[in-house]
Each structure stands twice: as C-alpha cells, then as structure tokens.
Amino acid sequence: MRKGEIQEGMPVLYIPRHAQGKRTHPDCQRGIVTGKTATHVLVRYGTDQHSNPTPPAFLVPDAPGTPALGRLTLPPYRPERARGEAKREG
C-alpha cells in the first residue's frame, strides 16, 4: 500500500514478509493508523497503548468481514468516532 493512500483512523492489516502476502497467516496483525512520518505509518496494534512505526509496503486496507486470522478482531470502522465526533449516548 502506498503511504498516500493511508489515512489516520483507517483500519489496516499488517502482513509480515514471511507471510508471502497471505492475509490468513497467523502472524498478521490488525491495527488502526494513528499517524504518519516521512517514511513510516504509525499503527496501534491490538491492545497496545502506543503506536508502532510500520513500513507502508507491509500494510493493506482492512475491513470487517475480510478474511484474516490476525491477532485482533476490530469493531466496525466508524470514521466519525475516529475523528472524535461521536455523539454521546444516553
């Protein structure tokens, strides 16, 4: 994936080199993009409380229902919540 295609708040799937592009490899990890640097994409994986710099070449877009064995199942992507515009319930 190209860095220009990646947006903050976007769900992504990290596919390590040894997985040879297979989304269902057990070492794949689901995450959320939290930012970008000049060369890397900052991604928060699983229950991590920090972001990890990841080369964009190892990321693919992720969406609910796409096949992957990743270590985390994310809730459906809601861009309004990613930008902090969620309405309070109740």
BELCOR-V610388 format. One line per field, one symbol per residue. ss: DSSP state (2 for helix, 1 for strand, 0 for the rest). phi: phi as a letter, one per 40 degrees, with the letter a starting at -180 (. if undefined). burial: + if it has 16 or more other C-alpha atoms within 10 Angstrom, else -. A space follows every 50 residues. Layout:
ss: ???
phi: ???
burial: ???
//
This chain:
ss: 00222000001111002220000000001111111100001111100000 0111022211100000000000000000222200000000
phi: .cdcccbcgccbbcbcdccfgcccccccbcabcbiabcbbbcbccfcdbb cbcbccccbbcbadgccacdcabccdcbdccccgbcccch
burial: --+--+-+++++++++-----++-+-++++++++++----+++++----- ++++++-+++-++----+++--------------------
//
